[in-house]
Amino acid sequence: MDLKKCESCGMPMVRLSDFGGMKEGNRYCKHCTYENGDLRPRYDVRESMIMYYMKNKRKERRDAEQYVDEIMAGMKAWQ
């Protein structure tokens, strides 16, 4: 399987379990989709990403919001 990145958040999708809905052809990762593989709304994805950066990267909310907004601005799903 080729290395693919989620078109919503940029997460590398290596294993089948990384893909939304466990569908190898899905353009979005398991974190950005519902169980069936459909893309969640932008505000849901954004909030999940903000929480990830606050918890795992120890960013303050304002910094996490700015960082996530920059990432999402370059993602194909949100163009």
Backbone atoms as SQL, in Angstrom:
CREATE TABLE atoms (id INTEGER PRIMARY KEY, chain TEXT, resi INTEGER, resn TEXT, atom TEXT, x REAL, y REAL, z REAL);
INSERT INTO atoms VALUES
  (1, 'A', 1, 'MET', 'N', 0.841, -1.172, 0.000),
  (2, 'A', 1, 'MET', 'CA', 0.000, 0.000, 0.000),
  (3, 'A', 1, 'MET', 'C', 0.895, 1.247, 0.000),
  (4, 'A', 2, 'ASP', 'N', 0.649, 2.182, -0.907),
  (5, 'A', 2, 'ASP', 'CA', 1.416, 3.418, -0.978),
  (6, 'A', 2, 'ASP', 'C', 1.050, 4.328, 0.185),
  (7, 'A', 3, 'LEU', 'N', 2.006, 5.155, 0.602),
  (8, 'A', 3, 'LEU', 'CA', 1.729, 6.116, 1.657),
  (9, 'A', 3, 'LEU', 'C', 0.808, 7.203, 1.117),
  (10, 'A', 4, 'LYS', 'N', -0.304, 7.357, 1.761),
  (11, 'A', 4, 'LYS', 'CA', -1.256, 8.394, 1.390),
  (12, 'A', 4, 'LYS', 'C', -1.480, 9.265, 2.604),
  (13, 'A', 5, 'LYS', 'N', -1.854, 10.515, 2.357),
  (14, 'A', 5, 'LYS', 'CA', -2.152, 11.435, 3.445),
  (15, 'A', 5, 'LYS', 'C', -3.602, 11.856, 3.361),
  (16, 'A', 6, 'CYS', 'N', -4.207, 12.015, 4.520),
  (17, 'A', 6, 'CYS', 'CA', -5.590, 12.459, 4.603),
  (18, 'A', 6, 'CYS', 'C', -5.704, 13.844, 3.966),
  (19, 'A', 7, 'GLU', 'N', -6.683, 14.012, 3.096),
  (20, 'A', 7, 'GLU', 'CA', -6.891, 15.290, 2.419),
  (21, 'A', 7, 'GLU', 'C', -7.637, 16.287, 3.293),
  (22, 'A', 8, 'SER', 'N', -7.930, 15.893, 4.524),
  (23, 'A', 8, 'SER', 'CA', -8.609, 16.773, 5.469),
  (24, 'A', 8, 'SER', 'C', -7.649, 17.319, 6.524),
  (25, 'A', 9, 'CYS', 'N', -6.771, 16.448, 7.049),
  (26, 'A', 9, 'CYS', 'CA', -5.880, 16.868, 8.139),
  (27, 'A', 9, 'CYS', 'C', -4.396, 16.634, 7.857),
  (28, 'A', 10, 'GLY', 'N', -4.083, 15.837, 6.858),
  (29, 'A', 10, 'GLY', 'CA', -2.688, 15.570, 6.515),
  (30, 'A', 10, 'GLY', 'C', -2.078, 14.358, 7.192),
  (31, 'A', 11, 'MET', 'N', -2.854, 13.631, 7.981),
  (32, 'A', 11, 'MET', 'CA', -2.335, 12.453, 8.670),
  (33, 'A', 11, 'MET', 'C', -1.910, 11.381, 7.665),
  (34, 'A', 12, 'PRO', 'N', -0.713, 10.798, 7.845),
  (35, 'A', 12, 'PRO', 'CA', -0.320, 9.681, 6.996),
  (36, 'A', 12, 'PRO', 'C', -1.249, 8.490, 7.230),
  (37, 'A', 13, 'MET', 'N', -1.657, 7.858, 6.155),
  (38, 'A', 13, 'MET', 'CA', -2.516, 6.675, 6.258),
  (39, 'A', 13, 'MET', 'C', -1.716, 5.495, 5.720),
  (40, 'A', 14, 'VAL', 'N', -1.248, 4.672, 6.637),
  (41, 'A', 14, 'VAL', 'CA', -0.351, 3.571, 6.299),
  (42, 'A', 14, 'VAL', 'C', -1.090, 2.234, 6.316),
  (43, 'A', 15, 'ARG', 'N', -1.797, 1.992, 7.418),
  (44, 'A', 15, 'ARG', 'CA', -2.538, 0.736, 7.574),
  (45, 'A', 15, 'ARG', 'C', -3.985, 0.937, 7.138),
  (46, 'A', 16, 'LEU', 'N', -4.636, -0.139, 6.804),
  (47, 'A', 16, 'LEU', 'CA', -6.040, -0.080, 6.414),
  (48, 'A', 16, 'LEU', 'C', -6.872, 0.592, 7.507),
  (49, 'A', 17, 'SER', 'N', -6.527, 0.335, 8.751),
  (50, 'A', 17, 'SER', 'CA', -7.273, 0.905, 9.874),
  (51, 'A', 17, 'SER', 'C', -7.129, 2.426, 9.990),
  (52, 'A', 18, 'ASP', 'N', -6.169, 3.012, 9.276),
  (53, 'A', 18, 'ASP', 'CA', -5.988, 4.469, 9.277),
  (54, 'A', 18, 'ASP', 'C', -7.007, 5.168, 8.381),
  (55, 'A', 19, 'PHE', 'N', -7.528, 4.453, 7.399),
  (56, 'A', 19, 'PHE', 'CA', -8.445, 5.026, 6.421),
  (57, 'A', 19, 'PHE', 'C', -9.861, 5.103, 6.994),
  (58, 'A', 20, 'GLY', 'N', -10.564, 6.176, 6.675),
  (59, 'A', 20, 'GLY', 'CA', -11.945, 6.317, 7.108),
  (60, 'A', 20, 'GLY', 'C', -12.796, 5.164, 6.618),
  (61, 'A', 21, 'GLY', 'N', -13.572, 4.577, 7.513),
  (62, 'A', 21, 'GLY', 'CA', -14.420, 3.449, 7.155),
  (63, 'A', 21, 'GLY', 'C', -13.643, 2.196, 6.811),
  (64, 'A', 22, 'MET', 'N', -12.334, 2.204, 7.105),
  (65, 'A', 22, 'MET', 'CA', -11.432, 1.101, 6.744),
  (66, 'A', 22, 'MET', 'C', -11.522, 0.782, 5.256),
  (67, 'A', 23, 'LYS', 'N', -11.641, 1.856, 4.456),
  (68, 'A', 23, 'LYS', 'CA', -11.709, 1.735, 2.996),
  (69, 'A', 23, 'LYS', 'C', -10.416, 2.297, 2.418),
  (70, 'A', 24, 'GLU', 'N', -9.610, 1.426, 1.836),
  (71, 'A', 24, 'GLU', 'CA', -8.291, 1.821, 1.355),
  (72, 'A', 24, 'GLU', 'C', -8.334, 3.000, 0.386),
  (73, 'A', 25, 'GLY', 'N', -9.354, 3.111, -0.404),
  (74, 'A', 25, 'GLY', 'CA', -9.436, 4.199, -1.374),
  (75, 'A', 25, 'GLY', 'C', -9.947, 5.509, -0.803),
  (76, 'A', 26, 'ASN', 'N', -10.316, 5.509, 0.479),
  (77, 'A', 26, 'ASN', 'CA', -10.854, 6.729, 1.079),
  (78, 'A', 26, 'ASN', 'C', -9.770, 7.802, 1.141),
  (79, 'A', 27, 'ARG', 'N', -10.147, 9.023, 0.810),
  (80, 'A', 27, 'ARG', 'CA', -9.193, 10.140, 0.823),
  (81, 'A', 27, 'ARG', 'C', -9.025, 10.736, 2.210),
  (82, 'A', 28, 'TYR', 'N', -9.836, 10.261, 3.182),
  (83, 'A', 28, 'TYR', 'CA', -9.833, 10.837, 4.514),
  (84, 'A', 28, 'TYR', 'C', -9.534, 9.780, 5.573),
  (85, 'A', 29, 'CYS', 'N', -8.907, 10.201, 6.664),
  (86, 'A', 29, 'CYS', 'CA', -8.510, 9.271, 7.725),
  (87, 'A', 29, 'CYS', 'C', -9.655, 8.966, 8.684),
  (88, 'A', 30, 'LYS', 'N', -9.397, 8.037, 9.557),
  (89, 'A', 30, 'LYS', 'CA', -10.390, 7.590, 10.537),
  (90, 'A', 30, 'LYS', 'C', -10.779, 8.696, 11.511),
  (91, 'A', 31, 'HIS', 'N', -9.918, 9.673, 11.715),
  (92, 'A', 31, 'HIS', 'CA', -10.204, 10.755, 12.656),
  (93, 'A', 31, 'HIS', 'C', -11.110, 11.826, 12.042),
  (94, 'A', 32, 'CYS', 'N', -11.110, 11.918, 10.738),
  (95, 'A', 32, 'CYS', 'CA', -11.877, 12.960, 10.047),
  (96, 'A', 32, 'CYS', 'C', -13.207, 12.463, 9.488),
  (97, 'A', 33, 'THR', 'N', -13.501, 11.203, 9.729),
  (98, 'A', 33, 'THR', 'CA', -14.709, 10.613, 9.150),
  (99, 'A', 33, 'THR', 'C', -15.590, 9.950, 10.202),
  (100, 'A', 34, 'TYR', 'N', -16.817, 9.722, 9.784),
  (101, 'A', 34, 'TYR', 'CA', -17.727, 8.897, 10.574),
  (102, 'A', 34, 'TYR', 'C', -17.319, 7.443, 10.364),
  (103, 'A', 35, 'GLU', 'N', -17.925, 6.521, 11.095),
  (104, 'A', 35, 'GLU', 'CA', -17.596, 5.095, 10.973),
  (105, 'A', 35, 'GLU', 'C', -17.750, 4.569, 9.554),
  (106, 'A', 36, 'ASN', 'N', -18.698, 5.120, 8.799),
  (107, 'A', 36, 'ASN', 'CA', -18.921, 4.647, 7.433),
  (108, 'A', 36, 'ASN', 'C', -17.927, 5.221, 6.428),
  (109, 'A', 37, 'GLY', 'N', -17.056, 6.130, 6.878),
  (110, 'A', 37, 'GLY', 'CA', -16.033, 6.697, 6.008),
  (111, 'A', 37, 'GLY', 'C', -16.382, 8.051, 5.421),
  (112, 'A', 38, 'ASP', 'N', -17.580, 8.554, 5.666),
  (113, 'A', 38, 'ASP', 'CA', -17.970, 9.879, 5.164),
  (114, 'A', 38, 'ASP', 'C', -17.275, 10.967, 5.985),
  (115, 'A', 39, 'LEU', 'N', -16.852, 12.019, 5.308),
  (116, 'A', 39, 'LEU', 'CA', -16.158, 13.133, 5.940),
  (117, 'A', 39, 'LEU', 'C', -17.074, 13.854, 6.928),
  (118, 'A', 40, 'ARG', 'N', -16.553, 14.113, 8.107),
  (119, 'A', 40, 'ARG', 'CA', -17.289, 14.880, 9.108),
  (120, 'A', 40, 'ARG', 'C', -17.268, 16.362, 8.735),
  (121, 'A', 41, 'PRO', 'N', -18.164, 17.163, 9.285),
  (122, 'A', 41, 'PRO', 'CA', -18.169, 18.605, 8.985),
  (123, 'A', 41, 'PRO', 'C', -16.864, 19.276, 9.409),
  (124, 'A', 42, 'ARG', 'N', -16.525, 20.335, 8.713),
  (125, 'A', 42, 'ARG', 'CA', -15.282, 21.059, 8.956),
  (126, 'A', 42, 'ARG', 'C', -15.134, 21.448, 10.428),
  (127, 'A', 43, 'TYR', 'N', -16.181, 21.990, 11.029),
  (128, 'A', 43, 'TYR', 'CA', -16.071, 22.441, 12.421),
  (129, 'A', 43, 'TYR', 'C', -15.761, 21.288, 13.369),
  (130, 'A', 44, 'ASP', 'N', -16.277, 20.082, 13.094),
  (131, 'A', 44, 'ASP', 'CA', -15.965, 18.910, 13.928),
  (132, 'A', 44, 'ASP', 'C', -14.500, 18.510, 13.783),
  (133, 'A', 45, 'VAL', 'N', -14.047, 18.471, 12.540),
  (134, 'A', 45, 'VAL', 'CA', -12.651, 18.106, 12.282),
  (135, 'A', 45, 'VAL', 'C', -11.724, 19.135, 12.924),
  (136, 'A', 46, 'ARG', 'N', -12.042, 20.408, 12.747),
  (137, 'A', 46, 'ARG', 'CA', -11.218, 21.485, 13.310),
  (138, 'A', 46, 'ARG', 'C', -11.113, 21.350, 14.822),
  (139, 'A', 47, 'GLU', 'N', -12.243, 21.159, 15.488),
  (140, 'A', 47, 'GLU', 'CA', -12.234, 21.062, 16.949),
  (141, 'A', 47, 'GLU', 'C', -11.437, 19.843, 17.414),
  (142, 'A', 48, 'SER', 'N', -11.570, 18.723, 16.719),
  (143, 'A', 48, 'SER', 'CA', -10.800, 17.523, 17.080),
  (144, 'A', 48, 'SER', 'C', -9.304, 17.768, 16.935),
  (145, 'A', 49, 'MET', 'N', -8.932, 18.452, 15.865),
  (146, 'A', 49, 'MET', 'CA', -7.512, 18.752, 15.655),
  (147, 'A', 49, 'MET', 'C', -6.991, 19.709, 16.728),
  (148, 'A', 50, 'ILE', 'N', -7.776, 20.708, 17.069),
  (149, 'A', 50, 'ILE', 'CA', -7.375, 21.650, 18.124),
  (150, 'A', 50, 'ILE', 'C', -7.152, 20.913, 19.432),
  (151, 'A', 51, 'MET', 'N', -8.080, 20.046, 19.783),
  (152, 'A', 51, 'MET', 'CA', -7.954, 19.288, 21.026),
  (153, 'A', 51, 'MET', 'C', -6.711, 18.389, 20.999),
  (154, 'A', 52, 'TYR', 'N', -6.428, 17.792, 19.843),
  (155, 'A', 52, 'TYR', 'CA', -5.233, 16.949, 19.707),
  (156, 'A', 52, 'TYR', 'C', -3.971, 17.765, 19.988),
  (157, 'A', 53, 'TYR', 'N', -3.854, 18.934, 19.364),
  (158, 'A', 53, 'TYR', 'CA', -2.642, 19.742, 19.544),
  (159, 'A', 53, 'TYR', 'C', -2.531, 20.309, 20.953),
  (160, 'A', 54, 'MET', 'N', -3.645, 20.590, 21.584),
  (161, 'A', 54, 'MET', 'CA', -3.597, 21.065, 22.970),
  (162, 'A', 54, 'MET', 'C', -3.137, 19.941, 23.908),
  (163, 'A', 55, 'LYS', 'N', -3.689, 18.754, 23.706),
  (164, 'A', 55, 'LYS', 'CA', -3.386, 17.635, 24.610),
  (165, 'A', 55, 'LYS', 'C', -2.015, 17.022, 24.337),
  (166, 'A', 56, 'ASN', 'N', -1.740, 16.710, 23.079),
  (167, 'A', 56, 'ASN', 'CA', -0.531, 15.955, 22.742),
  (168, 'A', 56, 'ASN', 'C', 0.691, 16.811, 22.449),
  (169, 'A', 57, 'LYS', 'N', 0.469, 18.026, 22.011),
  (170, 'A', 57, 'LYS', 'CA', 1.596, 18.915, 21.700),
  (171, 'A', 57, 'LYS', 'C', 1.710, 20.063, 22.694),
  (172, 'A', 58, 'ARG', 'N', 0.789, 20.056, 23.677),
  (173, 'A', 58, 'ARG', 'CA', 0.798, 21.030, 24.768),
  (174, 'A', 58, 'ARG', 'C', 0.758, 22.485, 24.288),
  (175, 'A', 59, 'LYS', 'N', -0.044, 22.725, 23.275),
  (176, 'A', 59, 'LYS', 'CA', -0.220, 24.087, 22.782),
  (177, 'A', 59, 'LYS', 'C', -1.380, 24.746, 23.522),
  (178, 'A', 60, 'GLU', 'N', -1.275, 26.035, 23.716),
  (179, 'A', 60, 'GLU', 'CA', -2.395, 26.804, 24.252),
  (180, 'A', 60, 'GLU', 'C', -3.487, 26.838, 23.184),
  (181, 'A', 61, 'ARG', 'N', -4.740, 27.014, 23.596),
  (182, 'A', 61, 'ARG', 'CA', -5.855, 26.964, 22.640),
  (183, 'A', 61, 'ARG', 'C', -5.659, 27.934, 21.481),
  (184, 'A', 62, 'ARG', 'N', -5.311, 29.158, 21.759),
  (185, 'A', 62, 'ARG', 'CA', -5.148, 30.158, 20.697),
  (186, 'A', 62, 'ARG', 'C', -4.080, 29.724, 19.685),
  (187, 'A', 63, 'ASP', 'N', -2.960, 29.203, 20.180),
  (188, 'A', 63, 'ASP', 'CA', -1.893, 28.730, 19.293),
  (189, 'A', 63, 'ASP', 'C', -2.348, 27.507, 18.498),
  (190, 'A', 64, 'ALA', 'N', -3.075, 26.610, 19.155),
  (191, 'A', 64, 'ALA', 'CA', -3.580, 25.413, 18.478),
  (192, 'A', 64, 'ALA', 'C', -4.569, 25.802, 17.385),
  (193, 'A', 65, 'GLU', 'N', -5.447, 26.748, 17.670),
  (194, 'A', 65, 'GLU', 'CA', -6.419, 27.202, 16.664),
  (195, 'A', 65, 'GLU', 'C', -5.713, 27.782, 15.446),
  (196, 'A', 66, 'GLN', 'N', -4.731, 28.623, 15.684),
  (197, 'A', 66, 'GLN', 'CA', -3.988, 29.241, 14.583),
  (198, 'A', 66, 'GLN', 'C', -3.261, 28.174, 13.763),
  (199, 'A', 67, 'TYR', 'N', -2.620, 27.238, 14.431),
  (200, 'A', 67, 'TYR', 'CA', -1.885, 26.177, 13.750),
  (201, 'A', 67, 'TYR', 'C', -2.823, 25.312, 12.911),
  (202, 'A', 68, 'VAL', 'N', -3.942, 24.901, 13.505),
  (203, 'A', 68, 'VAL', 'CA', -4.912, 24.064, 12.796),
  (204, 'A', 68, 'VAL', 'C', -5.499, 24.810, 11.599),
  (205, 'A', 69, 'ASP', 'N', -5.820, 26.079, 11.773),
  (206, 'A', 69, 'ASP', 'CA', -6.372, 26.861, 10.662),
  (207, 'A', 69, 'ASP', 'C', -5.389, 26.946, 9.493),
  (208, 'A', 70, 'GLU', 'N', -4.108, 27.057, 9.799),
  (209, 'A', 70, 'GLU', 'CA', -3.087, 27.082, 8.748),
  (210, 'A', 70, 'GLU', 'C', -3.018, 25.740, 8.030),
  (211, 'A', 71, 'ILE', 'N', -3.059, 24.657, 8.787),
  (212, 'A', 71, 'ILE', 'CA', -3.019, 23.325, 8.183),
  (213, 'A', 71, 'ILE', 'C', -4.247, 23.108, 7.290),
  (214, 'A', 72, 'MET', 'N', -5.411, 23.388, 7.832),
  (215, 'A', 72, 'MET', 'CA', -6.662, 23.128, 7.096),
  (216, 'A', 72, 'MET', 'C', -6.771, 23.995, 5.840),
  (217, 'A', 73, 'ALA', 'N', -6.206, 25.180, 5.859),
  (218, 'A', 73, 'ALA', 'CA', -6.270, 26.069, 4.699),
  (219, 'A', 73, 'ALA', 'C', -5.582, 25.452, 3.489),
  (220, 'A', 74, 'GLY', 'N', -4.597, 24.580, 3.728),
  (221, 'A', 74, 'GLY', 'CA', -3.882, 23.940, 2.638),
  (222, 'A', 74, 'GLY', 'C', -4.404, 22.563, 2.252),
  (223, 'A', 75, 'MET', 'N', -5.432, 22.097, 2.931),
  (224, 'A', 75, 'MET', 'CA', -5.964, 20.762, 2.673),
  (225, 'A', 75, 'MET', 'C', -7.031, 20.794, 1.593),
  (226, 'A', 76, 'LYS', 'N', -6.926, 19.856, 0.676),
  (227, 'A', 76, 'LYS', 'CA', -7.832, 19.768, -0.469),
  (228, 'A', 76, 'LYS', 'C', -9.308, 19.706, -0.058),
  (229, 'A', 77, 'ALA', 'N', -9.608, 19.016, 1.036),
  (230, 'A', 77, 'ALA', 'CA', -11.000, 18.865, 1.483),
  (231, 'A', 77, 'ALA', 'C', -11.645, 20.192, 1.817),
  (232, 'A', 78, 'TRP', 'N', -10.854, 21.178, 2.199),
  (233, 'A', 78, 'TRP', 'CA', -11.413, 22.447, 2.687),
  (234, 'A', 78, 'TRP', 'C', -11.159, 23.608, 1.744),
  (235, 'A', 79, 'GLN', 'N', -10.828, 23.328, 0.519),
  (236, 'A', 79, 'GLN', 'CA', -10.595, 24.384, -0.484),
  (237, 'A', 79, 'GLN', 'C', -11.888, 24.945, -1.003);
